[in-house]
Amino acid sequence: MTLSTDSNFARPDDAFRAIVEAHRGLSEAQSADLDAALVLILANHIGDIGVLREAIALAKRRMVTADQQQQQQQ
């Protein structure tokens, strides 16, 4: 299995909204805990260590890119 980066949702805005709503009213610590739990649940659902590693690498690259863009704007 390879990592799919295309949207698999018929209505991606609904998926985004569901995640945002799940965080509503939570403290920063509770929000971080929710994110961690969600990541672990979905990683288990995927069940493929290769795909998980690929997703981790992609997420890290995106964080670095976002940090670099933010520094350039300052």
C-alpha positions as CSV (number, residue, x, y, z in Angstrom):
1,M,0.0,0.0,0.0
2,T,1.2,3.5,-0.7
3,L,0.2,6.8,1.0
4,S,-2.7,8.4,-0.7
5,T,-2.5,12.2,-0.6
6,D,-5.5,12.9,-2.8
7,S,-8.7,13.6,-1.0
8,N,-10.8,10.5,-0.4
9,F,-13.7,12.4,1.0
10,A,-16.8,13.1,-1.1
11,R,-17.1,16.3,0.9
12,P,-13.6,17.2,2.3
13,D,-14.9,20.4,4.0
14,D,-17.2,18.2,6.1
15,A,-14.2,16.2,7.3
16,F,-12.2,19.4,8.1
17,R,-15.2,20.8,10.0
18,A,-15.7,17.6,12.0
19,I,-12.1,17.8,13.2
20,V,-12.4,21.5,14.0
21,E,-15.6,20.9,15.9
22,A,-14.1,18.1,17.9
23,H,-11.6,20.6,19.3
24,R,-14.2,23.2,20.2
25,G,-14.2,24.0,23.9
26,L,-11.0,21.9,24.7
27,S,-8.0,23.3,26.4
28,E,-4.7,23.4,24.5
29,A,-3.6,20.3,26.4
30,Q,-6.9,18.5,25.8
31,S,-6.7,19.4,22.1
32,A,-3.2,17.9,21.9
33,D,-4.4,14.8,23.6
34,L,-7.3,14.5,21.1
35,D,-4.9,14.9,18.2
36,A,-2.6,12.2,19.6
37,A,-5.4,9.8,20.2
38,L,-6.8,10.4,16.7
39,V,-3.4,9.8,15.1
40,L,-3.0,6.5,17.0
41,I,-6.5,5.3,16.1
42,L,-6.1,6.2,12.4
43,A,-2.5,4.7,12.3
44,N,-3.9,1.5,13.7
45,H,-6.7,1.6,11.1
46,I,-4.2,1.9,8.3
47,G,-2.1,-0.9,9.8
48,D,0.8,-0.5,7.4
49,I,4.1,0.7,9.0
50,G,5.5,1.8,5.6
51,V,2.5,4.0,5.0
52,L,2.7,5.4,8.5
53,R,6.4,6.2,8.0
54,E,5.7,7.9,4.7
55,A,2.9,10.0,6.3
56,I,5.2,11.0,9.2
57,A,7.9,12.1,6.7
58,L,5.4,14.1,4.7
59,A,4.0,15.8,7.8
60,K,7.5,16.7,9.0
61,R,8.4,18.1,5.5
62,R,5.3,20.3,5.6
63,M,6.1,21.6,9.0
64,V,9.6,22.6,7.9
65,T,8.2,24.2,4.8
66,A,5.6,26.2,6.8
67,D,8.3,27.3,9.3
68,Q,10.6,28.5,6.4
69,Q,7.7,30.4,4.9
70,Q,6.9,32.0,8.2
71,Q,10.5,33.1,8.7
72,Q,10.6,34.6,5.2
73,Q,7.6,36.7,6.0
74,Q,9.2,38.2,9.1
